[in-house]
Amino acid sequence: MKMDFDLLVIGAGSGGVRASRMAAAKGVKVAVVESTFLGGTCVNVGCIPKKLYSYASSFPGAFSSAEGFGWSQVSSTLDWEKLKHNRATEIARLNEVYGNLLKNSGVQLLKGHGALVDANTVKVGDKTYTAKHILIATGGWPVVPDIPGKELAITSNEVFDLPVFPKRLLIIGGGYIASEFASIFNGLGAKVIQVYRSEKILRSFDEDLQDFVMQEMIKHGVDLRVNSDIASLEKTATGILATFKDGRTEEVDQVFFATGRRPNTKGLNLEALGIQTGKRGEILVDEHFRTNIPSIYAVGDVVGHLDLTPVALAEGMVVVDTLFGDGTRQMSYDNIPTAIFTTPNVATVGLSEAQAREKYGDILIFRSDFKALKHTMTGKNERTLMKLIVDKASDKVVGVHMVGDDAGEIIQGFAVALKAGATKAIFDSTIGIHPTAAEEFVTMRTPVEK
């Protein structure tokens, strides 16, 4: 039976677009199905707009710091409508870029919601299309706790386009999204309360980083409340009344749930085909990202290995190589760097101290906590943390962690070093760039006790 396509991709986010383009470049017939905007979560309501708003939130701090360097005091106000408009213009430009990338690659775009009919058929609207291979790349979706008044709250899908800037914002959650938006809206001028049910935010990160970034966020003005959780929300004449499980209340203008994301599989018809899923609803796949149905694959947040855009891109490339290449490409989840755009930034690559102790046993810790040169003249008490974790037996650096300005930019280079198997001796023999914060990573000589 002749198929309409060699590969049909459901979802035009990061992983789906990359897989579509790379497959088409190999001369096969490809289509991608998308019901909303091109680019997925990252481009539209994730990484890109979040980083733009993070930049916006940094200016008040820069203005106040300038006085220490001899500049007159700056008085400025946020034009929320202008920020939203300029962000929307940039996202529209990126949507067009993604469309051109698909078009120029020879990929056919099918607009509408895609649902599986059988192992080789996808329904889009009132039409059906057949394909030799199907790739699901539908990403994730925010989770909202089932509490009274939950309909009054927003998620990361709505936060960029709020009609009115929230002067009082309550954020529920302690992960990437909650912590980043707490810093963003605090920087933009809101009174931000961040509530998290556990003892520390960013619980999957090195414990030193958790403690340090919490202290720094509080210094910058975020009202961070741990060991606390929300019970209900109620509309009032002047805002939203939030009641916590301990009975305390707070009235705010907006409540923002950043309480996790789940794989976006609604309406795909997975159950009817018998596609296996995990406890969180993630699609289960093998090392080639093949589901239990041999013709159907899945990548990105919908499989839930690591919900990061570059990971989805890399997984998509494995699928393309498996189907249309020599099949040798593999996906490694070791030493994947990541950054959190809080104020100050957090970035990390490799193992946390706890993970390294469990894996290697005998390790060395190198740690530096200092005030960066920039802040010696600003009068601010912001500090920077840098930490190296070394396997004592092999001398390999197995973890690099940082809290401070431009942490993501700095850690990216050290991720290459870890991938290459750099030892502490190599770090020590590397000449630093002076004066920078980054040079601290190659000048730490004395290990510290836990």
N, C-alpha and C positions, 0 to 999 in steps of 0.2 A: 504494500500500500504506500503510495506517495504521500509524504507529509507536507504540510504548508511551510514548516520551518525545520531547520536542523536543531535550533535552540530557541526556546521561548522562555523569557525571563519575566517573572511576576514581581514588579517593584523596581522603580527607577531611582533608587537611592544610590549610595556610594558603591556598594558591592554589585548591585544589579547593573548599573551603567558601566562599571569597569569590565565586568564579565562580558556584557553585550558587545562592547567596542572591541575587546581583544579577540573575542570569538569571530566577529565579522572580519577582522583584519586577517584571519586565517582563511578567508574565502568561503565561509559557511553562511547560510541564510539564517538571520537572527531577527527576532522581534522582542520588544520589551513592552510590558503592560503597566500603565500607571493611571491611577484614578485622580490624583491631585497634581501637585507641582513637582517638577523634576528636581532631583537632588536629594530627596528624602529628608529625614530628620536633620541631618547635619547641616545642610544648606538652608533649610527653611525655618526650623524651630530648634536648632541645636548648636553645634560648634561655632558656625560662622556668625549668626546674629548674637550669640552669647559673647563671643570674643569682641565684637564691635561694641557691645554695651559695656564690656569690661574696660575697654579703652576709654569709653565715655566717662566711666566712673573714676578713672585715675586722675582726671584733670584737677578737681578741687585739691587733692593732696599735692599735686605738682605746684599749683598756685601758692599754697601756703608754704611749701618748701622753698619757693623762690626768694622769699624775704631774707632767708639766711644767707643768700648769695648776693644780696644787695639790691634786689628788685623791689619796687614799691608794692604795697599790698594790692592784690587784685580782688575786685568785687565782681562777681558774676552769678548768673542764675541759669538754671537748666530750662531749655525750651524742649519739653517732652514731645510735643507734636513734631518739631523739626527733627529730633533724633529718630522718631518712629518713621517719618517720611524718608529720611536719607537711608535708613536701614532697609526699608521696603524697596527703594530704588536699586540699591546694591543687590539685594536678593533677586529681584526681577532680572537684573543683568546676568546673574549667575544661572538662573533658570534658562535664560536664552542661550547661554554658553553651553549648558548641558544638552539642550535641544540640538544645537549645531554640532556638538561632538557626536551625538547619535546619528544625525542625518549624514554628516560627512563620512562617517564610518560605514554607512550603508545599512544601519539598523532601522527597521520599521517600528515606529511608535504606535501603539494601540491604546487609545484613551478609553478608560473605563475600569471598572473593578473586575479583577481576574479571579475566577473560581475554577477549581479542578473538576473535571467531569470524569475522567478516567486517567490511566497512566500516561496517555499521550494526547490528551485533549483538555483545552482550557476554554471556558466560556467568558466572553467579554461583552457585557450588555446582552444583546439578543443574538450575537454571533458566536460561533465556535471556531477554534483554530486547533490544528493538530501539529505536533512537534515530536521529533525523535527523542529530544531531551527537554526536560522542564527544570528550570531553576527558580526556587522560591527565595526572594530577597526582600521580604516585606517589613523588616525592621522590628521596632518595639513600640510600645504604647504606654503612657503613664498609668500608674495604679493609684486609685483614690480609695482610702479606707472607708468602710461602710459605717459611717457615724451619722447621727441626726444633724441635718443641715449641710451635708457634704456638697449639695448643689450650689451653695453660696461660694465655694472655693474655686480656685483656678489651678491649672497645672502649667508645665513648661510650654504646652501648646498655645496657651493664651497670653502668657506673661509679657510678650514683646509688644502687644498691641492693646494694652489696657487703655480705655478711653480717657481715664483720669489718672495722673501719677499718684500712687498710694503714699501718702505721707506717713502712715502707720501700717507697716507690713508684717504679718506673722507668717513665718516659713516653717513648715513641719517637715523634718527630715535631717539626716546627718551625712548624706553621701556627697558625691561630686556636685550634683545639680543644686541641692539645698545650700551647700556651703558657698558655691560660686555666686548664686543669686543673693545670698545674704550680704556678701562683700559688695556686689554690684550695686544693689539698691541702697546700701549704707553709703557708698561712695557718691551716689547720685543725690543723696540728701534725705532719704527716708529714715524714719526711726524703725529699725529692724529688730524683731525678736525672732531668734531661731531656736526651735524646740526639738529636742531629740530624746527618744525614749531610753537610749543606752548611756553609758558613762562617758563615752568619748565619741566624737564625730570621726568620719573617715576610718572606720574600724578595720578595713582591709589593709591599711598602710602601717608602716613601721611605727611602733608605739611612741618613739621620740618625736616623730613628725606630728602625730596626733596631738600630743601635749603642747608642742611648740606652736603649731598653727592655731590652736584654740586660744592660747595666750595672746598671740598677735592679733587675731580677729577681735578679741575683746578690747585690746588696746585701741584698735581703730574705731570702736564704737558699736560693734554688734552686741546686742543683748543675748548672749548665748546661754541657754538653759538646758542642761543635760539631765538625765534621769527624770524626764517629764514627758507627758503625752497628752494628746487632745482627746476630749470626750464628746464635745458637741459644739455646734455653731448655731447662732441665732441672729436673725436680722433685727437691727434696731433702727431708730430714727436717724442716728448719726454714724452708723457703721455696722460692724459685725461683732457680736459678743462671742468670744471664744471661752469655753469652759474646759478646764483641764481635769484630769482624772483625780487630782488631789483637791479639787474644789475651787482652786483659784480661778479668777476670770481676767480677761483682758479685752478691751474694746479696740478694734483696729479698723482700718479702711478696707483691707484686703487680706485674705488668707490664701496661701500658696502651698499646695501639697507637692512635695518632692519626695515621695515615699516609695520610690522604686519604679521600675518599668517591667513590663512583661512582653514576651514575644507576641507580635501582632499577627495572629493567625485567624482572626474572626472572618468568617465568610469564605475561607479558602476551601472548605469542604474536606478537610483532612480526615475526619472520622469516617466518612462514607468510603474513602479509598483505603482506610486502614493504615494510614501513615502514623508511625509510632511517635509519641511525644513523651516528654519528661514531666516531673512534678510541677514545674513552673509553666508548663505548656510549650516548652521549647521543642523544636523538631529534632529528633535524634538522628545523627548522621555518623558515618564512619570517617576514617582519616582522609578520604577523598571527597567528603561532604555529600555522599550518596545516602539517601534514606533507605528504608527497608523495601521500597519499590525501586528497582534498578534504574528506571528512566527518570526518576525525580531526585533532584539535588536541592540543597538549601545552604545559605551562607549568611553571615552577619548576625545582627541582634536576634534574629528569629531562631538561631541555633544556640545563642546565649553563651558562647565560650568566653569571649571578652567583648563587651559592648563598646568598641572603639572603631572609629571610621577606618583607620589604616589596617585594622585587623580584617574588616569586611572586604577591603580591597584585596588584601593578600589571599584571603580565602577564595574569593572569586577567581583569582589567577590560578589557584590550584585546580579548580573545576575546569577551567578552559584548557589547561595543560592535560588534565586527565581525559577529557573528551576529544580534544582536537590536536594535542601535542604528543610528546613522547611519554607522558605519564610519570615523569621523574620528580616533578616539583612537589615539595612537601611543605606543610605548615608547621612552624615551631612557635610555641607560646612562651618560650624562654626569653628572658631579657627584653621584653616588650616595654619600652618607655612610655610614661604617661605623665600628664601635667594637670593640675587643678588650678584654675584661674581665680583663686581667692586673692585677698589682699592681706599679706603678700602671697605670691604664687608658691605652689608646691609642685615638685617634680621628682620622679623616682624611676629607677631602672634596676632590675634584678631583685634579689631577695631582701626581705625585712630581716631585722636581727633575729626575731623568733624563728622565722623560716630557715635562716642560715644555721642556727644552733641545732635545729631538728635535723637538717640534712647533713651537716658536716661535723657537728659536735664542737670541735676546738676551733674557735674563730677569734679574730682580732677586730676590735672596733676603734676607728679613728673618728673623732668628733670635734667640731669647731663651732662655737657660738659667739658671734661678734656683731658689733655695730658697723655696718658698711660705711666706707669713706663718704659716700653721698650724704649720710645722715649726721656726720660729725659737725656740720654747719647749719643743719635745719632745726636743731633743738628737739627733734623727735626721738622717741625711744624705740624705734623699730629695729629689730635685730634679725640676723641671718643665721640659719643653721645649715651645716654641711656634715655629712656622715658617710664614711666608707666602711664597708664590711668585707673582711678578707678571710678566706679559707686558709688557716695557718699551715696546713700540710702542703698545699700546692702554691701558696702565695698569690693565688688568683683573687682579684677583686670580684666579689659576687653580688655586691649591692652598692648603689650610689644614690644618695638621697639629699634633697635640698628644700629649704623653705627660704624664700627671699626673692628680690627683684629679678625678673627674667629667668627664673628657675627652669622653665621649659626650654628656652633657647640654649641654656648651658648644658642641661642634662642630655639633650639630643646627641651632642658630640661624644659624651661619655658612654652613651648607649653603643656607639660603634666600637669603642674600646672594649666593652664587656663582651660584645659579640665576637670580637677578635681574640678573646681570652687573655686580656691584659693582666699582668701581675702587679702587685704593689711596688715591686722593684722598678717596673716600667713607669708607673705613675711617678715614683720618686726621681727617676732620671729625666723626666720631662720638664723642660724649662717653662715656667709660668709667664703669663702676660701681665705685666705690672704697670699701673695698679688696677687690678680687676678683682671682683669677688671670686671668679672662677679659678684663679690661681691657687686659692686655698686648697683645692682638691689635690694639687701636686706638691704641696708644702707641708702636709700633715705627717709628722714623723713619729710621734709618740702615741701608742695605743692607750686607750682609757679603759677603766673598769666599768662594768655595767652600773 
